Amino acid sequence: MAHHDLYDDHTLSHDELKYREHTERAALFIKIDLFRSAREEYKAALVYKPGDEKCHKGISDMNSNIQRDKKVVLAVVPVVLAVIAAIAVFS
């Protein structure tokens, strides 16, 4: 598992270790579509590596994913509500 490799490398500075923890956690969140959590992990990683391009890109990508998902939800919710209303009216 990646965590064992990460912690076994005693040459890593505290800041590098924390940065890697957060970016690895972000990658795991992305795999299960938890984009807000991934974004927060990238933000936390920036504390240890300010200005890191990987984190800034990750935050931007997560914001795009969140916006995309928001549009999908806003498109689906009215349809679901209409179906529920129709069932209530016709039953």
C-alpha positions as YAML, in Angstrom:
chain: A
units: angstrom
residues:
- id: 1
  name: MET
  ca: [0.00, 0.00, 0.00]
- id: 2
  name: ALA
  ca: [1.27, 3.51, -0.78]
- id: 3
  name: HIS
  ca: [1.15, 4.62, 2.84]
- id: 4
  name: HIS
  ca: [3.80, 2.11, 3.88]
- id: 5
  name: ASP
  ca: [6.15, 3.33, 1.17]
- id: 6
  name: LEU
  ca: [5.46, 6.93, 2.14]
- id: 7
  name: TYR
  ca: [6.21, 6.44, 5.81]
- id: 8
  name: ASP
  ca: [9.15, 4.10, 5.24]
- id: 9
  name: ASP
  ca: [11.09, 6.84, 3.45]
- id: 10
  name: HIS
  ca: [12.77, 8.54, 6.40]
- id: 11
  name: THR
  ca: [14.48, 11.04, 4.13]
- id: 12
  name: LEU
  ca: [11.25, 12.96, 3.54]
- id: 13
  name: SER
  ca: [10.87, 16.23, 5.37]
- id: 14
  name: HIS
  ca: [7.77, 16.75, 7.47]
- id: 15
  name: ASP
  ca: [6.38, 19.19, 4.90]
- id: 16
  name: GLU
  ca: [6.99, 16.78, 2.01]
- id: 17
  name: LEU
  ca: [5.38, 13.94, 3.94]
- id: 18
  name: LYS
  ca: [2.28, 16.00, 4.75]
- id: 19
  name: TYR
  ca: [2.10, 17.26, 1.14]
- id: 20
  name: ARG
  ca: [2.18, 13.69, -0.16]
- id: 21
  name: GLU
  ca: [-0.42, 12.54, 2.37]
- id: 22
  name: HIS
  ca: [-2.84, 15.20, 1.19]
- id: 23
  name: THR
  ca: [-2.25, 14.70, -2.52]
- id: 24
  name: GLU
  ca: [-2.56, 10.92, -2.21]
- id: 25
  name: ARG
  ca: [-5.78, 11.33, -0.22]
- id: 26
  name: ALA
  ca: [-7.06, 13.70, -2.92]
- id: 27
  name: ALA
  ca: [-6.36, 11.05, -5.56]
- id: 28
  name: LEU
  ca: [-8.32, 8.48, -3.54]
- id: 29
  name: PHE
  ca: [-11.27, 10.86, -3.17]
- id: 30
  name: ILE
  ca: [-11.25, 11.50, -6.93]
- id: 31
  name: LYS
  ca: [-11.53, 7.74, -7.59]
- id: 32
  name: ILE
  ca: [-14.85, 7.69, -5.73]
- id: 33
  name: ASP
  ca: [-16.07, 11.02, -7.13]
- id: 34
  name: LEU
  ca: [-15.78, 12.96, -3.86]
- id: 35
  name: PHE
  ca: [-14.64, 16.12, -5.59]
- id: 36
  name: ARG
  ca: [-15.27, 18.55, -2.72]
- id: 37
  name: SER
  ca: [-13.18, 16.43, -0.37]
- id: 38
  name: ALA
  ca: [-10.44, 16.12, -2.99]
- id: 39
  name: ARG
  ca: [-10.45, 19.90, -3.46]
- id: 40
  name: GLU
  ca: [-10.02, 20.38, 0.29]
- id: 41
  name: GLU
  ca: [-7.09, 17.95, 0.31]
- id: 42
  name: TYR
  ca: [-5.39, 19.90, -2.48]
- id: 43
  name: LYS
  ca: [-5.94, 23.10, -0.50]
- id: 44
  name: ALA
  ca: [-4.42, 21.45, 2.58]
- id: 45
  name: ALA
  ca: [-1.41, 20.29, 0.53]
- id: 46
  name: LEU
  ca: [-0.79, 23.89, -0.52]
- id: 47
  name: VAL
  ca: [-0.03, 24.72, 3.12]
- id: 48
  name: TYR
  ca: [3.05, 22.53, 2.83]
- id: 49
  name: LYS
  ca: [4.00, 23.46, -0.75]
- id: 50
  name: PRO
  ca: [2.64, 26.93, -1.49]
- id: 51
  name: GLY
  ca: [2.26, 27.70, -5.17]
- id: 52
  name: ASP
  ca: [2.39, 24.04, -6.22]
- id: 53
  name: GLU
  ca: [1.06, 23.77, -9.76]
- id: 54
  name: LYS
  ca: [-0.26, 20.21, -9.26]
- id: 55
  name: CYS
  ca: [-2.45, 21.40, -6.38]
- id: 56
  name: HIS
  ca: [-3.68, 24.50, -8.21]
- id: 57
  name: LYS
  ca: [-4.58, 22.38, -11.23]
- id: 58
  name: GLY
  ca: [-6.25, 19.83, -8.97]
- id: 59
  name: ILE
  ca: [-8.34, 22.55, -7.31]
- id: 60
  name: SER
  ca: [-9.33, 23.92, -10.71]
- id: 61
  name: ASP
  ca: [-10.24, 20.45, -11.98]
- id: 62
  name: MET
  ca: [-12.29, 19.72, -8.86]
- id: 63
  name: ASN
  ca: [-14.15, 23.02, -9.23]
- id: 64
  name: SER
  ca: [-14.99, 22.04, -12.82]
- id: 65
  name: ASN
  ca: [-16.19, 18.60, -11.70]
- id: 66
  name: ILE
  ca: [-18.30, 20.13, -8.93]
- id: 67
  name: GLN
  ca: [-19.90, 22.59, -11.38]
- id: 68
  name: ARG
  ca: [-20.60, 19.78, -13.86]
- id: 69
  name: ASP
  ca: [-22.23, 17.66, -11.17]
- id: 70
  name: LYS
  ca: [-24.24, 20.63, -9.95]
- id: 71
  name: LYS
  ca: [-25.66, 21.13, -13.46]
- id: 72
  name: VAL
  ca: [-26.61, 17.46, -13.66]
- id: 73
  name: VAL
  ca: [-28.38, 17.60, -10.30]
- id: 74
  name: LEU
  ca: [-30.21, 20.79, -11.23]
- id: 75
  name: ALA
  ca: [-31.39, 19.13, -14.44]
- id: 76
  name: VAL
  ca: [-32.51, 15.89, -12.79]
- id: 77
  name: VAL
  ca: [-34.24, 17.23, -9.67]
- id: 78
  name: PRO
  ca: [-37.15, 18.92, -11.51]
- id: 79
  name: VAL
  ca: [-37.81, 15.72, -13.46]
- id: 80
  name: VAL
  ca: [-37.85, 13.64, -10.29]
- id: 81
  name: LEU
  ca: [-40.16, 16.12, -8.58]
- id: 82
  name: ALA
  ca: [-42.49, 16.08, -11.59]
- id: 83
  name: VAL
  ca: [-42.63, 12.28, -11.51]
- id: 84
  name: ILE
  ca: [-43.38, 12.29, -7.78]
- id: 85
  name: ALA
  ca: [-46.08, 14.92, -8.27]
- id: 86
  name: ALA
  ca: [-47.64, 12.94, -11.12]
- id: 87
  name: ILE
  ca: [-47.70, 9.77, -9.00]
- id: 88
  name: ALA
  ca: [-49.30, 11.67, -6.14]
- id: 89
  name: VAL
  ca: [-51.95, 13.23, -8.39]
- id: 90
  name: PHE
  ca: [-52.85, 10.08, -10.32]
- id: 91
  name: SER
  ca: [-52.78, 7.55, -7.51]
...
